[in-house]
């Protein structure tokens, strides 16, 4: 592959090998990749009924005036998809985000890592259009610009972090793209900036949760994992986990809530549906973990 062009911003940056996330190696579950249960109920972080790792958006946490200590591990979603799909831009600054994350790490604790303010690369996010029934304004930029902004933000957050906390820097690098070659090109951009993705405890894989073909994504995941990159799959479909979970160090999903909206509540539950119900979410997670170890269905036609 042709070496990625080094931009002026990248050229004047020192090597960042020693400044990556210092949280250490991200652990896997005893029976496979760690699965973070996505939730829009941030208070589950300190709910004693919940014992599994959670994936929570900053857009939910920012509403809380009072925070409490987490009773279990969790990871932070920056809320980038909602920001870009709604406004076509980020409405907060890197300094604001650093300040928020420092507070969460200090007051909630048990934070495994935090996603940067990345830029997704779905065509509707870039050019505008309908995505999952939602009209997106589009950023009007190119995929390459989105990749560059994702990289630049990661570097910026690492630079800013010491001003807000003396705790380990929680931000992880994220690879963005659409086709396989896009992700490989983005990895080259990180390399040109002096960032060794193989040294990172976990690297996020973005713009895959709304993709239809688990087979194509599986090819991408396997390729990157074989190259020694420890991947977290954002919003991976349950069918996808059956195909390529073994190549991930972790993944997350909020699909249980969407499923619950279309079903009757659990027996004995009086709410309209279980879309915000921890009992349903935990039961769904247990079923998913079992399915992750089943033989995947043939998706050759995908």
PyMOL commands that set and color helices and strands:
alter all, ss='L'
color gray80, all
select helices_A, chain A and resi 8-11+17-19+42-46+58-61+80-87+94-107+123-127+143-161+180-192+197-199+214-226+238-247+255-261+278-291
alter helices_A, ss='H'
color red, helices_A
select strands_A, chain A and resi 34-39+54-57+74-77+111-115+129-131+134-136+171-172+174-175+203-205+231-233+250-253
alter strands_A, ss='S'
color yellow, strands_A
deselect
rebuild
show_as cartoon
